[in-house]
Amino acid sequence: MSAISSSVAPFRSGIQRGLILSGMFLCFAMCAQSQEGGQGQGAAILLPDGPGKAIVQSKCVVCHDLERVTRPTGATREEWQDSINYMISQGAQLTKEQVAIVVD
């Protein structure tokens, strides 16, 4: 019985070491990702001044945080139009005039 117990101990400590190293790697990866683009956790996201700023602040952040709203997606104007139309179909409250301003 003791021979089995002693042969399992190194295996168990190897698993524990692997789990600890994996956890540390994930922590480092998450910290690096949160600081990507110079906007780490807690950094204020500022919208550029313009006619769409007040609309985004009052309408878009009802459902989305500013990080999501300002994240680059590579979407074309038409794709943004489609996305906003979909959001309106889901309950977003924007007028046609406001949509045009935000999309532009």
BAKOL-628151 format. One record per atom (N, C-alpha, C): atom name; x, y, z; residue in three letters. Coordinates in nm, 4 decimals. Example, Ala and Ser with C-alpha at 12.3 -4.5 7.8 and 13.67 -1.06 7.14 Angstrom:
BEGIN
> N  1.3190  -0.5690  0.7800  ALA
> CA  1.2300  -0.4500  0.7800  ALA
> C  1.3200  -0.3300  0.7800  ALA
> N  1.2850  -0.2250  0.7080  SER
> CA  1.3670  -0.1060  0.7140  SER
> C  1.2900  0.0030  0.7870  SER
! end
This chain:
BEGIN
> N  0.0820  -0.1193  0.0000  MET
> CA  0.0000  0.0000  0.0000  MET
> C  0.0863  0.1255  0.0000  MET
> N  0.1912  0.1251  0.0788  SER
> CA  0.2766  0.2424  0.0860  SER
> C  0.3534  0.2641  -0.0443  SER
> N  0.3834  0.1577  -0.1181  ALA
> CA  0.4518  0.1722  -0.2462  ALA
> C  0.3623  0.2444  -0.3465  ALA
> N  0.2326  0.2155  -0.3434  ILE
> CA  0.1383  0.2816  -0.4334  ILE
> C  0.1237  0.4278  -0.3953  ILE
> N  0.1121  0.4544  -0.2667  SER
> CA  0.0979  0.5920  -0.2204  SER
> C  0.2182  0.6754  -0.2578  SER
> N  0.3381  0.6211  -0.2427  SER
> CA  0.4579  0.6980  -0.2739  SER
> C  0.4740  0.7186  -0.4242  SER
> N  0.4206  0.6261  -0.5069  SER
> CA  0.4322  0.6448  -0.6519  SER
> C  0.3289  0.7450  -0.7035  SER
> N  0.2202  0.7671  -0.6300  VAL
> CA  0.1171  0.8615  -0.6704  VAL
> C  0.1546  1.0040  -0.6294  VAL
> N  0.2305  1.0202  -0.5242  ALA
> CA  0.2654  1.1522  -0.4726  ALA
> C  0.3350  1.2402  -0.5762  ALA
> N  0.4371  1.1904  -0.6479  PRO
> CA  0.4979  1.2776  -0.7493  PRO
> C  0.3991  1.3160  -0.8593  PRO
> N  0.3111  1.2260  -0.8950  PHE
> CA  0.2112  1.2529  -0.9985  PHE
> C  0.1189  1.3653  -0.9534  PHE
> N  0.0748  1.3564  -0.8277  ARG
> CA  -0.0142  1.4573  -0.7723  ARG
> C  0.0545  1.5933  -0.7663  ARG
> N  0.1787  1.5968  -0.7222  SER
> CA  0.2489  1.7256  -0.7134  SER
> C  0.2751  1.7819  -0.8527  SER
> N  0.2929  1.6955  -0.9519  GLY
> CA  0.3097  1.7421  -1.0900  GLY
> C  0.1827  1.8063  -1.1421  GLY
> N  0.0692  1.7489  -1.1100  ILE
> CA  -0.0594  1.8061  -1.1511  ILE
> C  -0.0803  1.9407  -1.0820  ILE
> N  -0.0515  1.9464  -0.9537  GLN
> CA  -0.0669  2.0712  -0.8806  GLN
> C  0.0233  2.1793  -0.9388  GLN
> N  0.1476  2.1432  -0.9699  ARG
> CA  0.2413  2.2397  -1.0277  ARG
> C  0.1885  2.2882  -1.1630  ARG
> N  0.1352  2.1962  -1.2443  GLY
> CA  0.0798  2.2335  -1.3745  GLY
> C  -0.0395  2.3268  -1.3615  GLY
> N  -0.1258  2.3001  -1.2647  LEU
> CA  -0.2418  2.3867  -1.2427  LEU
> C  -0.1995  2.5261  -1.1970  LEU
> N  -0.1005  2.5307  -1.1102  ILE
> CA  -0.0528  2.6605  -1.0616  ILE
> C  0.0094  2.7395  -1.1768  ILE
> N  0.0925  2.6734  -1.2568  LEU
> CA  0.1550  2.7416  -1.3703  LEU
> C  0.0509  2.7870  -1.4723  LEU
> N  -0.0498  2.7033  -1.4963  SER
> CA  -0.1565  2.7415  -1.5891  SER
> C  -0.2317  2.8632  -1.5377  SER
> N  -0.2614  2.8638  -1.4087  GLY
> CA  -0.3307  2.9773  -1.3486  GLY
> C  -0.2495  3.1050  -1.3583  GLY
> N  -0.1194  3.0945  -1.3356  MET
> CA  -0.0334  3.2121  -1.3460  MET
> C  -0.0296  3.2632  -1.4902  MET
> N  -0.0211  3.1720  -1.5851  PHE
> CA  -0.0198  3.2116  -1.7255  PHE
> C  -0.1484  3.2858  -1.7619  PHE
> N  -0.2625  3.2328  -1.7173  LEU
> CA  -0.3896  3.2984  -1.7463  LEU
> C  -0.3965  3.4375  -1.6845  LEU
> N  -0.3459  3.4521  -1.5647  CYS
> CA  -0.3457  3.5847  -1.5002  CYS
> C  -0.2612  3.6829  -1.5792  CYS
> N  -0.1435  3.6403  -1.6217  PHE
> CA  -0.0575  3.7288  -1.7005  PHE
> C  -0.1221  3.7636  -1.8329  PHE
> N  -0.1840  3.6658  -1.8969  ALA
> CA  -0.2489  3.6908  -2.0261  ALA
> C  -0.3651  3.7887  -2.0101  ALA
> N  -0.4438  3.7738  -1.9056  MET
> CA  -0.5572  3.8631  -1.8838  MET
> C  -0.5093  4.0050  -1.8522  MET
> N  -0.4022  4.0183  -1.7755  CYS
> CA  -0.3481  4.1512  -1.7449  CYS
> C  -0.2972  4.2179  -1.8718  CYS
> N  -0.2284  4.1436  -1.9550  ALA
> CA  -0.1763  4.1999  -2.0796  ALA
> C  -0.2897  4.2420  -2.1708  ALA
> N  -0.3944  4.1620  -2.1787  GLN
> CA  -0.5075  4.1945  -2.2652  GLN
> C  -0.5803  4.3184  -2.2148  GLN
> N  -0.5951  4.3337  -2.0854  SER
> CA  -0.6679  4.4485  -2.0320  SER
> C  -0.5924  4.5785  -2.0544  SER
> N  -0.4607  4.5717  -2.0735  GLN
> CA  -0.3822  4.6921  -2.0954  GLN
> C  -0.3579  4.7182  -2.2425  GLN
> N  -0.4057  4.6303  -2.3285  GLU
> CA  -0.3877  4.6464  -2.4723  GLU
> C  -0.4508  4.7767  -2.5189  GLU
> N  -0.3800  4.8473  -2.6030  GLY
> CA  -0.4331  4.9717  -2.6577  GLY
> C  -0.4249  5.0884  -2.5617  GLY
> N  -0.3540  5.0731  -2.4500  GLY
> CA  -0.3367  5.1848  -2.3577  GLY
> C  -0.4583  5.2109  -2.2713  GLY
> N  -0.5595  5.1251  -2.2780  GLN
> CA  -0.6784  5.1465  -2.1956  GLN
> C  -0.6930  5.0291  -2.1000  GLN
> N  -0.6157  5.0330  -1.9921  GLY
> CA  -0.6234  4.9286  -1.8923  GLY
> C  -0.7504  4.9407  -1.8119  GLY
> N  -0.7661  4.8505  -1.7167  GLN
> CA  -0.8857  4.8554  -1.6342  GLN
> C  -0.8945  4.9889  -1.5635  GLN
> N  -1.0121  5.0450  -1.5642  GLY
> CA  -1.0347  5.1700  -1.4950  GLY
> C  -1.0050  5.2930  -1.5785  GLY
> N  -0.9462  5.2752  -1.6956  ALA
> CA  -0.9176  5.3910  -1.7803  ALA
> C  -1.0488  5.4438  -1.8373  ALA
> N  -1.0643  5.5753  -1.8302  ALA
> CA  -1.1862  5.6364  -1.8820  ALA
> C  -1.1831  5.6362  -2.0341  ALA
> N  -1.2937  5.5996  -2.0941  ILE
> CA  -1.3068  5.6026  -2.2389  ILE
> C  -1.3749  5.7334  -2.2742  ILE
> N  -1.3069  5.8108  -2.3544  LEU
> CA  -1.3593  5.9409  -2.3933  LEU
> C  -1.4056  5.9362  -2.5379  LEU
> N  -1.5252  5.9836  -2.5614  LEU
> CA  -1.5766  5.9942  -2.6971  LEU
> C  -1.5303  6.1258  -2.7575  LEU
> N  -1.5041  6.1263  -2.8871  PRO
> CA  -1.4661  6.2529  -2.9501  PRO
> C  -1.5848  6.3488  -2.9512  PRO
> N  -1.5554  6.4767  -2.9428  ASP
> CA  -1.6617  6.5764  -2.9513  ASP
> C  -1.7237  6.5711  -3.0905  ASP
> N  -1.8506  6.5929  -3.0978  GLY
> CA  -1.9205  6.5917  -3.2249  GLY
> C  -2.0682  6.5710  -3.2025  GLY
> N  -2.1471  6.5769  -3.3086  PRO
> CA  -2.2921  6.5675  -3.2949  PRO
> C  -2.3409  6.4314  -3.2452  PRO
> N  -2.2629  6.3262  -3.2641  GLY
> CA  -2.3073  6.1937  -3.2207  GLY
> C  -2.2739  6.1602  -3.0772  GLY
> N  -2.1900  6.2412  -3.0133  LYS
> CA  -2.1448  6.2112  -2.8771  LYS
> C  -2.2605  6.1999  -2.7783  LYS
> N  -2.3472  6.2983  -2.7767  ALA
> CA  -2.4600  6.2966  -2.6821  ALA
> C  -2.5554  6.1815  -2.7111  ALA
> N  -2.5719  6.1485  -2.8388  ILE
> CA  -2.6618  6.0376  -2.8758  ILE
> C  -2.6055  5.9055  -2.8240  ILE
> N  -2.4760  5.8833  -2.8484  VAL
> CA  -2.4129  5.7593  -2.8020  VAL
> C  -2.4196  5.7503  -2.6500  VAL
> N  -2.3907  5.8622  -2.5823  GLN
> CA  -2.3927  5.8616  -2.4363  GLN
> C  -2.5318  5.8369  -2.3796  GLN
> N  -2.6343  5.8825  -2.4481  SER
> CA  -2.7697  5.8680  -2.3929  SER
> C  -2.8429  5.7448  -2.4450  SER
> N  -2.8102  5.6982  -2.5632  LYS
> CA  -2.8867  5.5878  -2.6227  LYS
> C  -2.8111  5.4551  -2.6215  LYS
> N  -2.6846  5.4556  -2.6599  CYS
> CA  -2.6100  5.3302  -2.6763  CYS
> C  -2.5706  5.2675  -2.5431  CYS
> N  -2.5349  5.3530  -2.4455  VAL
> CA  -2.4883  5.2982  -2.3182  VAL
> C  -2.6020  5.2458  -2.2301  VAL
> N  -2.7232  5.2548  -2.2794  VAL
> CA  -2.8349  5.1918  -2.2076  VAL
> C  -2.8129  5.0407  -2.2041  VAL
> N  -2.7580  4.9864  -2.3143  CYS
> CA  -2.7345  4.8421  -2.3239  CYS
> C  -2.5870  4.8034  -2.3307  CYS
> N  -2.5003  4.8944  -2.3767  HIS
> CA  -2.3592  4.8619  -2.3984  HIS
> C  -2.2706  4.9561  -2.3190  HIS
> N  -2.1527  4.9054  -2.2740  ASP
> CA  -2.0560  4.9970  -2.2140  ASP
> C  -1.9767  5.0648  -2.3253  ASP
> N  -1.9123  5.1753  -2.2924  LEU
> CA  -1.8414  5.2522  -2.3950  LEU
> C  -1.7265  5.1739  -2.4573  LEU
> N  -1.6680  5.0810  -2.3828  GLU
> CA  -1.5611  4.9994  -2.4407  GLU
> C  -1.6134  4.9199  -2.5597  GLU
> N  -1.7313  4.8645  -2.5455  ARG
> CA  -1.7892  4.7884  -2.6563  ARG
> C  -1.8281  4.8796  -2.7725  ARG
> N  -1.8825  4.9953  -2.7405  VAL
> CA  -1.9273  5.0887  -2.8438  VAL
> C  -1.8096  5.1394  -2.9263  VAL
> N  -1.6961  5.1622  -2.8621  THR
> CA  -1.5813  5.2219  -2.9307  THR
> C  -1.4807  5.1199  -2.9827  THR
> N  -1.5028  4.9920  -2.9571  ARG
> CA  -1.4098  4.8882  -3.0030  ARG
> C  -1.4078  4.8836  -3.1556  ARG
> N  -1.2893  4.8893  -3.2166  PRO
> CA  -1.2815  4.8831  -3.3633  PRO
> C  -1.3330  4.7487  -3.4153  PRO
> N  -1.4207  4.7541  -3.5138  THR
> CA  -1.4759  4.6303  -3.5695  THR
> C  -1.4440  4.6145  -3.7167  THR
> N  -1.4046  4.7227  -3.7816  GLY
> CA  -1.3784  4.7164  -3.9248  GLY
> C  -1.5061  4.7180  -4.0073  GLY
> N  -1.6180  4.7494  -3.9430  ALA
> CA  -1.7476  4.7492  -4.0123  ALA
> C  -1.7573  4.8675  -4.1080  ALA
> N  -1.8218  4.8427  -4.2204  THR
> CA  -1.8486  4.9499  -4.3158  THR
> C  -1.9669  5.0323  -4.2668  THR
> N  -1.9914  5.1443  -4.3317  ARG
> CA  -2.1065  5.2278  -4.2964  ARG
> C  -2.2351  5.1472  -4.3083  ARG
> N  -2.2483  5.0692  -4.4146  GLU
> CA  -2.3696  4.9882  -4.4354  GLU
> C  -2.3843  4.8820  -4.3261  GLU
> N  -2.2729  4.8224  -4.2836  GLU
> CA  -2.2787  4.7217  -4.1761  GLU
> C  -2.3202  4.7858  -4.0440  GLU
> N  -2.2710  4.9086  -4.0177  TRP
> CA  -2.3137  4.9798  -3.8975  TRP
> C  -2.4630  5.0111  -3.9048  TRP
> N  -2.5073  5.0525  -4.0212  GLN
> CA  -2.6494  5.0819  -4.0411  GLN
> C  -2.7332  4.9582  -4.0107  GLN
> N  -2.6904  4.8433  -4.0635  ASP
> CA  -2.7619  4.7174  -4.0375  ASP
> C  -2.7604  4.6830  -3.8884  ASP
> N  -2.6450  4.7022  -3.8234  SER
> CA  -2.6353  4.6719  -3.6797  SER
> C  -2.7290  4.7598  -3.5981  SER
> N  -2.7311  4.8880  -3.6301  ILE
> CA  -2.8177  4.9796  -3.5548  ILE
> C  -2.9642  4.9491  -3.5828  ILE
> N  -2.9980  4.9171  -3.7072  ASN
> CA  -3.1364  4.8780  -3.7378  ASN
> C  -3.1765  4.7538  -3.6594  ASN
> N  -3.0834  4.6589  -3.6457  TYR
> CA  -3.1128  4.5400  -3.5657  TYR
> C  -3.1368  4.5794  -3.4196  TYR
> N  -3.0528  4.6676  -3.3669  MET
> CA  -3.0693  4.7104  -3.2274  MET
> C  -3.2035  4.7809  -3.2074  MET
> N  -3.2452  4.8583  -3.3067  ILE
> CA  -3.3760  4.9239  -3.2994  ILE
> C  -3.4860  4.8187  -3.2966  ILE
> N  -3.4713  4.7124  -3.3762  SER
> CA  -3.5712  4.6048  -3.3755  SER
> C  -3.5761  4.5331  -3.2406  SER
> N  -3.4668  4.5451  -3.1633  GLN
> CA  -3.4608  4.4832  -3.0309  GLN
> C  -3.4998  4.5793  -2.9192  GLN
> N  -3.5368  4.7045  -2.9568  GLY
> CA  -3.5859  4.7974  -2.8557  GLY
> C  -3.5074  4.9258  -2.8384  GLY
> N  -3.3961  4.9420  -2.9101  ALA
> CA  -3.3209  5.0680  -2.8993  ALA
> C  -3.4092  5.1822  -2.9471  ALA
> N  -3.4024  5.2932  -2.8779  GLN
> CA  -3.4870  5.4082  -2.9065  GLN
> C  -3.4067  5.5178  -2.9761  GLN
> N  -3.3975  5.5118  -3.1080  LEU
> CA  -3.3289  5.6144  -3.1864  LEU
> C  -3.4176  5.6558  -3.3024  LEU
> N  -3.4145  5.7853  -3.3325  THR
> CA  -3.4879  5.8343  -3.4491  THR
> C  -3.4017  5.8129  -3.5738  THR
> N  -3.4618  5.8262  -3.6921  LYS
> CA  -3.3863  5.8133  -3.8163  LYS
> C  -3.2760  5.9181  -3.8232  LYS
> N  -3.3035  6.0365  -3.7732  GLU
> CA  -3.2039  6.1434  -3.7730  GLU
> C  -3.0858  6.1086  -3.6838  GLU
> N  -3.1151  6.0525  -3.5665  GLN
> CA  -3.0093  6.0132  -3.4753  GLN
> C  -2.9252  5.8994  -3.5329  GLN
> N  -2.9895  5.8047  -3.5988  VAL
> CA  -2.9168  5.6936  -3.6621  VAL
> C  -2.8200  5.7482  -3.7644  VAL
> N  -2.8664  5.8391  -3.8484  ALA
> CA  -2.7798  5.8968  -3.9518  ALA
> C  -2.6587  5.9660  -3.8907  ALA
> N  -2.6790  6.0374  -3.7811  ILE
> CA  -2.5689  6.1078  -3.7157  ILE
> C  -2.4687  6.0078  -3.6576  ILE
> N  -2.5172  5.9057  -3.5890  VAL
> CA  -2.4285  5.8078  -3.5256  VAL
> C  -2.3516  5.7284  -3.6312  VAL
> N  -2.4189  5.6893  -3.7377  VAL
> CA  -2.3528  5.6106  -3.8424  VAL
> C  -2.2452  5.6922  -3.9125  VAL
> N  -2.2715  5.8216  -3.9316  ASP
> CA  -2.1713  5.9065  -3.9977  ASP
> C  -2.0604  5.9396  -3.9024  ASP
! end
